[in-house]
């Protein structure tokens, strides 16, 4: 899939990078996963990225930690840019982090 760089604002590109980095980092540090898959695709007028793993999943809500660029901070950044960051997790069955960024 190709998306011309001109279509994405610098802030949107930075958000994609940060979400991918944090998602993969969380898998490595917390998930005890055997596999992580990062996908990027176009869905209508949006760019959608997912970071999915087959790890332990989350037992409940994700706590924020002051001073860290975590999922809450990234969710706030996404919202400010008109994007949506969602986290879906089932204990023992893995986690999917999904970012949808509007194009244009």
N, C-alpha and C positions, 0 to 999 in steps of 0.2 A: 504494500500500500504506500502510495506517495502522497504527501500533503506538502504543497509549496510552503517554504518557510515564511513567505510574505503573509500567509493566511493566519499564522499564529503570532500573537504579540509576544514580546520578550518575556513578560510576566507569565503567560500561559506556558511557554516552553520551560521556564524555570519551575513552574508548578509540576509539569509532567516529570521532569527530572527528579525533583524532590520526593514526589509520591513514589516513583519507582525505587529510588534509593532507600527510602524509609520502609517500603513494603518488603523489599528483599532483605534488608537488614533485620527486620522483625522476624522474618522466616528463619534466618541463620541463627539469631540469638535466642528466640523463644519457641519456635514451632516444633522442633525435633522432627522436621519433615524429611521425607525421602526425595521430594520433588517440588520444585517451584517453577511456575510458568508465567512469563510476562507476555501479554499480548497487547497490541495496539491496532485499532481498526476504526473505520468510519461508520457511523450510524446516522444516516440522514445528514443533518447540519451540525453534527458533533463528532469529535474525536473521542473514542472510548479506549481507556487503558485498564487492564486488569492485572493484578498480581495474585495468583492463586497457588495454594500449597495443599499438600495432603497431610499436614501435621496434626498436632494435638487439638487445635481449635482453641477458642476462648471460652472460659467458664461463665463470663458475664460481661458487663460493660467495661470499656477500656478506660482505665484511669489516666488522667493527665499528670504530668510531672513538671513542676515549675523549672524553667531554665532549659528545657529540652524541646527540640523541634520534633514533636510527636504528631500523632494522628489528629489530635484536637486542633493544634496550630495549623496543620495542613488543611483541615476541614474549614477553618475560618478563612484561610487564604483562598481556598477554592470558592467559597461563598462570595467573597469580595470580588472575584473575577467572573461571577455568574456561572461557575462550574459547580458540580455536585460530586462529593466524595462519600462513598458508602462502604460499609464494612459488614460482611455477612460471615458468620462463623457458627459452626456446630461442634460442640465438644467431641473430640475423638475423630472428627471427619474433615478437619482443615478449615481454611479461611480464604475468602476472596475479598480483596480490596479493589474497588471499582471507581474510576475517575471518569467523569463525562465533562468535556470541555467544549463549549459552543464555538463553532467556526464562523469567521467573518464578522 
